[in-house]
Amino acid sequence: MGDTDRQRFSFDGTLWRDNRERHRHTEMFLLVRVWLLLLFLHTLTLAALARRGRRNVLFIMADDLRPSLGCYGDSVVKSPNIDQLASKSQVFLNTYAQQALCAPSRASMLTSRRPDTTRVYDFNSYWRDQSGNYTTLPQYFKSSGYFTASVGKIFHPGISSNFSDDYPYSWSIPAYHPPSFHYEKKKLCKGDDGKLHVNLLCAVNVTEQPGGTLPDLESTEEAVRLLKSWANNDAPFFLAVGFHKPHIPFRIPQEYLSLYPIENMTLAPDPNVPEFLPPVAYNPWTDIRGRDDVQKLNVSFPYGPIPKDFQLRIRQHYFAAVSYMDAQVGRLLSSLDALGLADDTMVVFTSDHGWSLGEHGEWAKFSNFNVATQVPLMFYVPGITIPRDQLGESTFPFIDILTQPKYRFKNDKVRRNVVELVDVFPTVASMAGLRAPEHCADVSFQEELCTEGDNLAHTFRRRERGKDEEAIAYSQYPRPADTPQVNSDVPDLKDVKVMGYSLRSWDYRYTLWLGYNPKTFQVNVSDVHAGELYILADDPGEDKNIYSDLEQSVVIKKLSTLPRPVTLQRRMKLQLLYLTAGMKMNRGKA
């Protein structure tokens, strides 16, 4: 081989090697691009699956709202936007709070622990300090990768949520409170004398209010702003929106009163104090008495009554406040719809407790009666409560009740059996695609995450078969004495002497008022101060107390052999079975 041939071979070999390296780099580059593309598509798929499997949550809570809604059969109240939500939701018709007071009820619902476990009975206790470092519903979602945010009143502000709405445990960002709420207890209500007062009845011209707005209007705007910021974000969110109405004072836009002409208002069907109601059961509605317009009535303490014409005005303003709050729910849901989020977002609507509107001669909450403990509860779950083939349509168009005729919606997805607010946490978690917390042991102060409620997820997949006599809701209320006092409505923990434990089943409400030691948090089951028993089929308003001291003593004697670890709830359930067994036999013979 000559020199020229060697050079050619060397040159050709180098050229061949260079071409081979170039091809190899090209192939690797293409493989990397393909791998990155597949990784990107896989990430999008996981995000889509996460979005599909783990729904966003819009958690809406009203304040002091009893089930005075069209979807609950109320023929007076106009609530078309909530009714529309109900028509596409599963609605629980008999849901009960664990205590008819804001801070204890909210702490109980959001931790899924009963007041005896949170040890929050008043406004002056924080459960993480008082009893245990319990995981909350939003905290659970936050720890599962959700962005969590609170707007308005979710936790009760102040000591009971550590002056932070439990941030940063529960929320990704500090909770939002509407600035105009600062004026809620100021002299902003125009009285008959033309002057401004701190009134109970406070329908206003919004343009004349500080900032030209009201708290729930501001909360709606902030919630919509947050939804817009998340509209194109694949990260799931948990947004809790707490409306302040219909909580007193009834500082609401005055135009909503026009929906309820005073001449169409009626009194409560049972406006008198029941003859056999034990005094310890009565709440003297001191919060209302402190308002300027009520003070002018010179109502006697503790039983009143409030003059009938003013009773009608209270009912008118409460219903108007419900309609005003309904409009804010409508604005919020229509925005969820317009942003394309309604197909991927579960909506929960509920309240912290009810409110008496003159039943039993009582006003406000602060009791164990149905009107004080019963709340609305509904779940909109896309693809489950509404078929997937109906998604994509306009799900929640806004209904302006001030300009549009009255709407009525049909809904056959209802559950009539008794449930509780402690059931909300596990149910929301399960329906959103997370694992529901396990049920707590009888004593669970050391357990950070567990539930004292039931996961209701199974109820979404099958129809209710009928009455479940085993379904029970438990409520309780503290009292400082056996007779009504100035602090009977909201006693501080140190002043609690009696605890009223109430059991609500399909057929009965059974309540025992028992001695209580606030220092040890112990109840004395043998120290019975009073009792109540109502047969709901004959007495749905709970007006005829048929409790018998003699029968009760026999029952307590029969149950005296029960072992000490038996829970109070279990003990009371057995007592009710003993007390009512004879009644059922006699009714059957009749």
C-alpha positions as CSV (number, residue, x, y, z in Angstrom):
1,M,0.0,0.0,0.0
2,G,1.4,3.4,-1.1
3,D,1.5,6.6,1.0
4,T,-1.3,8.1,-0.9
5,D,-3.5,5.0,-0.2
6,R,-2.7,5.1,3.5
7,Q,-3.6,8.8,3.7
8,R,-6.8,8.1,1.9
9,F,-7.6,5.2,4.2
10,S,-6.7,7.2,7.2
11,F,-8.8,10.1,6.0
12,D,-11.8,7.9,5.1
13,G,-11.5,6.1,8.5
14,T,-11.5,9.3,10.4
15,L,-14.4,10.5,8.4
16,W,-16.3,7.3,9.0
17,R,-15.6,7.5,12.7
18,D,-16.7,11.1,12.8
19,N,-19.9,10.3,11.0
20,R,-20.5,7.4,13.4
21,E,-20.0,9.7,16.4
22,R,-22.3,12.3,14.9
23,H,-25.0,9.8,14.3
24,R,-24.6,8.5,17.9
25,H,-24.9,11.9,19.3
26,T,-28.0,12.6,17.2
27,E,-29.6,9.4,18.3
28,M,-28.9,10.1,21.9
29,F,-30.3,13.7,21.5
30,L,-33.4,12.3,19.9
31,L,-33.7,9.6,22.7
32,V,-33.4,12.3,25.4
33,R,-36.0,14.5,23.6
34,V,-38.3,11.5,23.4
35,W,-37.7,10.6,27.0
36,L,-38.3,14.2,28.1
37,L,-41.5,14.3,26.0
38,L,-42.7,11.0,27.6
39,L,-41.8,12.3,31.0
40,F,-43.7,15.5,30.4
41,L,-46.7,13.6,29.1
42,H,-46.5,11.2,32.0
43,T,-46.4,14.2,34.4
44,L,-49.5,15.7,32.7
45,T,-51.2,12.3,32.9
46,L,-50.4,12.0,36.6
47,A,-51.7,15.6,37.2
48,A,-54.8,14.8,35.3
49,L,-55.3,11.6,37.2
50,A,-54.6,13.4,40.5
51,R,-57.1,16.1,39.4
52,R,-59.6,13.4,38.5
53,G,-59.0,11.2,41.5
54,R,-58.5,14.0,44.0
55,R,-61.1,16.6,43.6
56,N,-60.8,20.2,44.5
57,V,-63.0,21.1,47.5
58,L,-65.1,24.2,47.9
59,F,-66.3,24.1,51.5
60,I,-69.1,26.7,52.2
61,M,-70.3,27.3,55.7
62,A,-73.1,29.6,56.8
63,D,-73.3,31.0,60.4
64,D,-76.4,30.2,62.6
65,L,-78.3,28.7,59.6
66,R,-81.1,26.3,60.5
67,P,-82.6,24.3,57.6
68,S,-84.9,27.2,56.6
69,L,-84.3,26.6,52.9
70,G,-86.6,25.7,50.0
71,C,-84.7,22.5,49.5
72,Y,-85.6,21.5,53.0
73,G,-89.3,22.1,52.5
74,D,-89.6,25.6,53.8
75,S,-92.3,27.3,51.9
76,V,-91.5,30.8,53.1
77,V,-87.8,31.2,52.6
78,K,-86.5,32.1,49.2
79,S,-83.1,30.4,48.6
80,P,-82.9,29.5,44.9
81,N,-79.1,29.3,44.6
82,I,-78.7,26.9,47.5
83,D,-81.7,25.0,46.2
84,Q,-80.1,24.7,42.8
85,L,-76.9,23.3,44.5
86,A,-79.1,20.9,46.4
87,S,-80.7,19.7,43.2
88,K,-77.3,18.5,42.0
89,S,-76.1,17.2,45.4
90,Q,-76.8,14.5,47.9
91,V,-78.7,16.2,50.7
92,F,-78.8,15.0,54.3
93,L,-82.1,16.1,55.8
94,N,-81.4,15.3,59.4
95,T,-77.9,16.6,60.3
96,Y,-77.1,17.7,63.8
97,A,-74.4,19.9,65.4
98,Q,-72.5,18.6,68.5
99,Q,-73.0,21.9,70.3
100,A,-75.2,24.9,69.4
101,L,-72.4,27.5,69.8
102,C,-70.0,28.7,67.2
103,A,-66.6,28.0,68.6
104,P,-67.3,24.5,70.0
105,S,-69.3,23.4,67.0
106,R,-66.7,24.5,64.5
107,A,-63.8,23.0,66.5
108,S,-65.8,19.8,66.7
109,M,-66.7,19.6,63.0
110,L,-63.2,20.5,61.8
111,T,-61.4,18.1,64.0
112,S,-64.1,15.4,63.9
113,R,-64.0,15.2,67.7
114,R,-66.9,15.8,70.1
115,P,-66.8,18.7,72.5
116,D,-65.9,16.4,75.4
117,T,-62.7,15.5,73.4
118,T,-61.8,19.0,72.2
119,R,-62.8,20.4,75.6
120,V,-63.9,23.5,73.8
121,Y,-67.3,24.5,75.3
122,D,-66.9,28.3,75.2
123,F,-64.9,31.0,73.3
124,N,-61.9,30.8,75.6
125,S,-60.3,27.5,74.9
126,Y,-58.0,26.3,72.1
127,W,-58.1,22.5,71.6
128,R,-54.4,22.1,70.8
129,D,-53.7,23.6,74.3
130,Q,-56.7,22.3,76.1
131,S,-56.9,18.7,75.1
132,G,-54.7,17.4,72.1
133,N,-52.9,18.4,69.0
134,Y,-55.7,17.1,66.8
135,T,-55.4,17.3,63.0
136,T,-58.1,19.4,61.3
137,L,-59.9,18.8,58.1
138,P,-58.0,21.5,56.1
139,Q,-54.7,20.5,57.8
140,Y,-55.3,16.9,56.5
141,F,-55.8,18.2,52.9
142,K,-52.8,20.5,53.2
143,S,-50.6,17.6,54.3
144,S,-51.9,15.7,51.2
145,G,-50.6,18.3,48.8
146,Y,-53.6,20.6,48.6
147,F,-53.3,24.4,48.7
148,T,-55.7,25.4,51.6
149,A,-57.2,28.8,52.2
150,S,-59.8,30.2,54.5
151,V,-62.1,33.2,53.7
152,G,-64.5,34.7,56.2
153,K,-65.6,32.7,59.2
154,I,-64.5,29.1,59.3
155,F,-62.9,28.6,62.6
156,H,-64.3,30.9,65.3
157,P,-61.8,33.8,65.5
158,G,-60.0,34.6,68.8
159,I,-58.7,32.4,71.5
160,S,-60.6,29.3,70.3
161,S,-58.4,29.2,67.1
162,N,-55.2,30.7,68.7
163,F,-55.9,34.2,67.2
164,S,-54.8,32.8,63.8
165,D,-57.6,30.7,62.6
166,D,-55.3,27.8,63.3
167,Y,-52.6,29.0,60.8
168,P,-50.2,27.7,59.8
169,Y,-51.4,24.2,60.8
170,S,-54.6,24.3,58.7
171,W,-53.9,26.9,56.0
172,S,-51.3,27.5,53.3
173,I,-51.7,31.2,53.7
174,P,-53.1,33.4,56.5
175,A,-56.9,33.4,56.8
176,Y,-58.8,36.3,55.2
177,H,-61.3,38.3,57.2
178,P,-63.4,41.0,55.5
179,P,-62.3,44.4,56.8
180,S,-65.8,45.6,57.0
181,F,-66.6,43.1,59.7
182,H,-64.8,45.5,62.1
183,Y,-68.0,47.6,62.0
184,E,-70.4,44.7,62.7
185,K,-71.0,45.8,66.3
186,K,-70.8,49.5,65.8
187,K,-73.6,52.1,65.7
188,L,-74.6,51.6,62.1
189,C,-78.2,50.7,62.3
190,K,-80.7,53.6,61.7
191,G,-83.5,53.5,64.3
192,D,-87.0,55.0,64.3
193,D,-85.5,58.1,65.8
194,G,-83.2,58.6,62.8
195,K,-80.1,58.1,64.9
196,L,-77.6,55.2,64.6
197,H,-77.7,52.3,67.1
198,V,-76.3,48.9,67.8
199,N,-79.5,47.1,66.8
200,L,-80.6,43.5,66.3
201,L,-82.7,44.6,63.2
202,C,-80.3,46.4,60.9
203,A,-81.4,46.5,57.2
204,V,-79.1,49.1,55.6
205,N,-78.4,51.0,52.4
206,V,-75.0,49.4,51.5
207,T,-73.7,52.5,49.9
208,E,-74.0,54.3,53.3
209,Q,-71.9,51.7,55.1
210,P,-68.2,52.1,55.8
211,G,-66.4,51.3,52.5
212,G,-69.7,51.0,50.8
213,T,-69.8,47.2,51.4
214,L,-70.6,44.4,53.9
215,P,-68.6,41.5,55.2
216,D,-70.2,38.7,53.1
217,L,-69.9,40.8,49.9
218,E,-66.1,41.2,50.6
219,S,-65.7,37.5,51.4
220,T,-67.4,36.5,48.1
221,E,-65.1,38.8,46.2
222,E,-62.0,37.4,47.8
223,A,-63.1,33.8,47.3
224,V,-63.7,34.5,43.6
225,R,-60.3,36.2,43.3
226,L,-58.7,33.0,44.7
227,L,-60.6,30.8,42.3
228,K,-59.4,32.9,39.4
229,S,-55.8,32.5,40.5
230,W,-56.2,28.7,40.6
231,A,-58.2,28.3,37.4
232,N,-55.2,27.2,35.3
233,N,-53.3,25.5,38.1
234,D,-53.1,21.7,38.2
235,A,-52.4,21.7,42.0
236,P,-55.6,20.8,43.9
237,F,-57.1,23.3,46.3
238,F,-59.3,23.3,49.4
239,L,-61.1,26.6,49.7
240,A,-63.2,27.2,52.8
241,V,-65.6,30.1,52.6
242,G,-67.5,31.1,55.7
243,F,-70.4,33.6,55.4
244,H,-71.4,35.6,58.5
245,K,-75.1,35.6,57.9
246,P,-77.7,34.9,59.0
247,H,-75.8,35.5,62.3
248,I,-77.0,38.6,64.3
249,P,-77.0,41.5,63.9
250,F,-79.2,41.4,60.8
251,R,-77.0,44.0,59.1
252,I,-78.1,43.2,55.5
253,P,-79.0,45.1,52.3
254,Q,-82.4,46.6,52.9
255,E,-83.8,45.4,49.6
256,Y,-84.0,41.8,50.8
257,L,-86.7,42.7,53.3
258,S,-89.0,43.3,50.3
259,L,-89.0,39.5,49.7
260,Y,-90.8,39.1,53.0
261,P,-93.7,41.6,53.5
262,I,-94.4,41.9,57.2
263,E,-98.1,41.2,56.7
264,N,-97.1,37.7,55.4
265,M,-95.0,36.8,58.4
266,T,-96.3,34.3,61.0
267,L,-95.2,33.5,64.6
268,A,-93.5,30.3,65.5
269,P,-96.1,27.5,65.8
270,D,-95.1,27.0,69.5
271,P,-94.2,30.5,70.8
272,N,-94.7,29.6,74.5
273,V,-92.4,28.0,77.0
274,P,-93.5,24.3,77.4
275,E,-95.2,23.6,80.7
276,F,-92.9,20.7,81.6
277,L,-89.6,22.1,80.2
278,P,-87.0,21.9,83.0
279,P,-85.6,25.4,83.8
280,V,-82.0,24.2,83.1
281,A,-83.0,23.5,79.5
282,Y,-84.1,27.1,78.8
283,N,-81.7,29.7,77.2
284,P,-82.6,33.3,78.1
285,W,-81.2,34.8,74.8
286,T,-79.0,37.4,76.6
287,D,-77.1,38.4,73.4
288,I,-80.4,39.6,71.8
289,R,-81.4,41.4,75.0
290,G,-78.3,43.5,74.8
291,R,-79.2,45.1,71.4
292,D,-80.5,48.7,71.6
293,D,-83.8,48.0,69.8
294,V,-84.6,45.0,72.1
295,Q,-83.6,46.9,75.3
296,K,-86.3,49.4,74.4
297,L,-88.9,46.7,74.6
298,N,-88.2,46.2,78.4
299,V,-88.7,42.4,78.1
300,S,-88.6,40.6,81.5
301,F,-85.8,38.2,82.3
302,P,-85.6,35.3,81.7
303,Y,-88.7,34.2,79.9
304,G,-90.0,37.3,78.2
305,P,-91.9,37.1,76.0
306,I,-90.9,39.5,73.2
307,P,-94.0,41.4,71.8
308,K,-95.6,39.7,68.9
309,D,-95.1,42.5,66.4
310,F,-91.3,42.5,67.1
311,Q,-91.2,38.7,66.9
312,L,-92.6,39.0,63.4
313,R,-89.9,41.5,62.5
314,I,-87.2,39.2,63.8
315,R,-88.4,36.4,61.7
316,Q,-88.7,38.7,58.7
317,H,-85.1,39.9,59.1
318,Y,-83.7,36.3,59.7
319,F,-85.3,35.1,56.4
320,A,-84.1,38.1,54.5
321,A,-80.6,37.5,55.9
322,V,-80.8,33.9,54.6
323,S,-81.8,35.2,51.1
324,Y,-78.9,37.7,51.2
325,M,-76.5,34.9,52.1
326,D,-78.0,32.7,49.4
327,A,-77.2,35.4,46.8
328,Q,-73.5,35.3,47.9
329,V,-73.5,31.5,47.5
330,G,-74.9,32.0,44.0
331,R,-72.2,34.5,43.0
332,L,-69.5,32.1,44.3
333,L,-70.9,29.0,42.5
334,S,-71.5,30.8,39.2
335,S,-67.9,32.0,39.3
336,L,-66.8,28.4,39.9
337,D,-68.8,27.4,36.9
338,A,-67.5,30.3,34.7
339,L,-63.9,29.4,35.5
340,G,-64.4,25.8,34.3
341,L,-63.8,24.4,37.8
342,A,-67.3,22.9,38.5
343,D,-66.4,19.7,36.8
344,D,-63.5,19.0,39.1
345,T,-64.6,20.5,42.4
346,M,-66.6,19.0,45.1
347,V,-68.9,21.5,46.9
348,V,-69.9,21.1,50.5
349,F,-72.5,23.3,52.1
350,T,-73.4,23.4,55.8
351,S,-73.8,25.5,58.9
352,D,-72.3,25.4,62.4
353,H,-75.7,25.1,64.1
354,G,-79.3,26.3,63.9
355,W,-81.2,29.2,65.5
356,S,-84.5,29.4,67.4
357,L,-87.0,31.8,65.9
358,G,-89.5,31.9,68.9
359,E,-90.0,28.2,69.3
360,H,-90.5,27.3,73.0
361,G,-90.3,31.1,73.7
362,E,-86.6,31.0,72.8
363,W,-84.4,33.0,70.5
364,A,-80.8,32.4,69.2
365,K,-79.1,29.0,69.7
366,F,-77.7,27.9,73.1
367,S,-79.9,24.8,73.5
368,N,-80.3,21.1,72.6
369,F,-83.6,21.5,70.7
370,N,-83.8,20.5,67.0
371,V,-84.2,24.2,66.0
372,A,-80.8,25.0,67.6
373,T,-78.9,21.8,66.6
374,Q,-80.2,20.9,63.2
375,V,-78.3,22.2,60.1
376,P,-78.3,21.8,56.4
377,L,-75.7,19.5,54.8
378,M,-75.2,18.7,51.1
379,F,-72.5,17.4,48.9
380,Y,-72.1,18.2,45.2
381,V,-69.7,15.6,43.8
382,P,-69.2,15.8,40.0
383,G,-69.6,12.4,38.3
384,I,-71.4,11.0,41.4
385,T,-74.2,13.3,42.4
386,I,-74.5,14.6,38.8
387,P,-73.7,12.3,35.9
388,R,-70.5,12.9,33.9
389,D,-72.5,13.3,30.7
390,Q,-74.2,16.4,32.2
391,L,-70.9,18.0,33.1
392,G,-69.7,20.8,30.9
393,E,-73.1,22.4,30.8
394,S,-73.9,25.5,32.8
395,T,-74.0,23.9,36.2
396,F,-74.7,26.8,38.5
397,P,-76.1,29.8,36.7
398,F,-76.7,32.7,39.1
399,I,-80.3,33.3,40.1
400,D,-81.0,36.9,41.3
401,I,-84.0,36.4,43.5
402,L,-84.6,40.2,43.6
403,T,-85.4,40.3,39.9
404,Q,-86.3,36.7,38.9
405,P,-89.3,34.7,39.9
406,K,-89.2,32.1,42.6
407,Y,-87.3,29.0,41.6
408,R,-88.0,25.5,42.7
409,F,-85.8,22.5,42.1
410,K,-86.5,18.8,42.3
411,N,-84.0,16.6,44.1
412,D,-84.4,12.9,44.8
413,K,-80.9,12.4,46.2
414,V,-81.8,12.8,49.8
415,R,-81.0,10.9,53.0
416,R,-83.5,11.0,55.8
417,N,-81.6,9.1,58.5
418,V,-79.8,11.0,61.3
419,V,-76.1,12.1,60.7
420,E,-73.8,14.4,62.6
421,L,-71.3,17.2,61.8
422,V,-68.5,15.0,63.1
423,D,-69.2,12.9,60.0
424,V,-68.2,15.7,57.7
425,F,-64.4,15.3,58.0
426,P,-64.1,11.6,57.0
427,T,-66.8,12.0,54.3
428,V,-65.2,15.0,52.6
429,A,-61.8,13.3,52.7
430,S,-63.2,10.1,51.2
431,M,-65.2,11.8,48.5
432,A,-62.3,14.0,47.5
433,G,-60.1,10.9,46.9
434,L,-58.2,10.8,50.1
435,R,-58.1,8.1,52.7
436,A,-60.6,8.8,55.4
437,P,-59.2,8.8,59.0
438,E,-59.8,5.7,61.1
439,H,-62.3,5.7,63.9
440,C,-61.1,6.9,67.2
441,A,-60.8,4.6,70.3
442,D,-63.1,5.4,73.2
443,V,-60.3,7.5,74.7
444,S,-58.3,9.3,72.0
445,F,-56.6,12.3,73.6
446,Q,-53.2,11.1,72.4
447,E,-54.4,10.4,68.8
448,E,-53.7,13.3,66.4
449,L,-55.7,11.9,63.5
450,C,-58.9,9.9,63.9
451,T,-62.6,10.5,63.7
452,E,-65.4,10.2,66.2
453,G,-67.9,10.4,63.3
454,D,-68.9,8.1,60.5
455,N,-67.7,8.1,56.9
456,L,-70.9,8.6,54.9
457,A,-69.2,7.9,51.5
458,H,-71.1,4.6,51.2
459,T,-74.4,6.5,51.1
460,F,-73.6,8.1,47.8
461,R,-73.7,4.8,45.9
462,R,-77.0,3.3,47.0
463,R,-80.4,4.5,47.8
464,E,-81.6,4.7,51.4
465,R,-83.6,1.6,52.3
466,G,-85.7,3.1,55.1
467,K,-85.6,4.1,58.7
468,D,-82.4,3.3,60.6
469,E,-83.3,3.2,64.3
470,E,-79.6,2.7,65.2
471,A,-78.5,6.0,63.7
472,I,-78.0,8.5,66.5
473,A,-76.8,12.1,66.8
474,Y,-75.3,13.4,70.0
475,S,-75.4,17.1,71.1
476,Q,-74.6,18.7,74.4
477,Y,-74.8,22.1,76.1
478,P,-73.2,23.4,79.3
479,R,-75.1,25.4,82.0
480,P,-73.9,27.3,85.1
481,A,-76.9,26.4,87.2
482,D,-80.3,24.7,87.2
483,T,-82.2,27.9,86.5
484,P,-81.6,30.5,83.9
485,Q,-78.9,33.1,84.7
486,V,-77.3,36.0,82.9
487,N,-74.5,33.7,81.8
488,S,-76.6,30.6,81.0
489,D,-76.3,31.0,77.3
490,V,-72.5,31.1,77.1
491,P,-70.9,30.1,80.5
492,D,-67.2,30.1,80.8
493,L,-65.7,26.7,81.4
494,K,-64.9,27.4,85.0
495,D,-68.6,28.2,85.7
496,V,-70.1,25.1,84.2
497,K,-71.9,23.0,86.8
498,V,-74.4,21.0,84.6
499,M,-73.9,19.5,81.1
500,G,-77.0,18.6,79.1
501,Y,-76.3,15.6,76.9
502,S,-78.9,15.0,74.1
503,L,-79.5,12.0,71.9
504,R,-81.5,12.4,68.7
505,S,-82.8,9.3,66.9
506,W,-85.4,9.0,64.1
507,D,-88.2,8.7,66.7
508,Y,-87.0,10.5,69.8
509,R,-85.0,13.2,71.4
510,Y,-83.7,12.2,74.8
511,T,-81.7,14.6,77.0
512,L,-80.2,14.3,80.5
513,W,-78.8,17.2,82.5
514,L,-76.0,15.8,84.5
515,G,-73.6,17.2,87.1
516,Y,-70.3,18.3,85.6
517,N,-66.8,19.2,87.1
518,P,-65.0,21.7,84.8
519,K,-61.7,21.2,86.6
520,T,-61.5,17.5,85.9
521,F,-63.8,17.5,82.8
522,Q,-65.8,14.7,84.4
523,V,-69.5,14.1,84.2
524,N,-71.3,12.4,87.0
525,V,-73.8,10.0,85.4
526,S,-75.6,9.4,88.7
527,D,-76.1,13.1,89.4
528,V,-79.2,13.7,87.2
529,H,-80.5,17.3,87.5
530,A,-83.3,17.0,84.9
531,G,-84.4,15.1,81.9
532,E,-86.4,15.5,78.6
533,L,-88.0,12.9,76.3
534,Y,-90.0,13.8,73.2
535,I,-91.8,11.4,70.9
536,L,-91.2,13.0,67.5
537,A,-93.9,11.3,65.6
538,D,-96.5,12.8,67.9
539,D,-94.6,15.9,68.8
540,P,-92.2,17.1,66.0
541,G,-91.8,20.5,67.7
542,E,-90.5,18.9,70.9
543,D,-93.1,20.6,73.0
544,K,-94.4,17.8,75.3
545,N,-91.8,16.5,77.7
546,I,-92.8,13.1,78.8
547,Y,-89.7,12.4,80.9
548,S,-90.5,10.6,84.1
549,D,-88.2,10.7,87.2
550,L,-89.6,7.4,88.4
551,E,-89.0,5.6,85.1
552,Q,-85.5,7.1,84.9
553,S,-84.5,5.8,88.4
554,V,-85.6,2.3,87.4
555,V,-83.5,2.5,84.2
556,I,-80.4,3.8,86.0
557,K,-80.8,1.0,88.5
558,K,-80.9,-1.6,85.7
559,L,-77.8,-0.1,84.1
560,S,-75.8,0.2,87.3
561,T,-74.0,-3.0,86.6
562,L,-72.5,-1.8,83.4
563,P,-68.7,-1.6,83.5
564,R,-67.3,1.9,84.0
565,P,-65.5,2.2,80.6
566,V,-68.9,2.2,78.8
567,T,-69.1,5.6,77.1
568,L,-71.8,8.1,78.0
569,Q,-73.2,7.9,74.5
570,R,-73.6,4.2,74.7
571,R,-75.1,4.4,78.2
572,M,-77.7,6.9,77.1
573,K,-78.6,4.9,74.0
574,L,-79.3,1.8,76.3
575,Q,-81.3,4.0,78.6
576,L,-83.4,5.2,75.7
577,L,-84.0,1.6,74.6
578,Y,-85.2,0.7,78.0
579,L,-87.4,3.8,78.4
580,T,-89.1,3.4,75.0
581,A,-89.5,-0.4,74.8
582,G,-92.7,-0.3,76.9
583,M,-94.0,2.7,74.8
584,K,-93.6,0.7,71.6
585,M,-95.4,-2.3,73.1
586,N,-98.3,-0.1,74.3
587,R,-98.6,1.6,70.9
588,G,-98.6,-1.8,69.2
589,K,-101.4,-3.0,71.3
590,A,-103.4,0.2,70.7
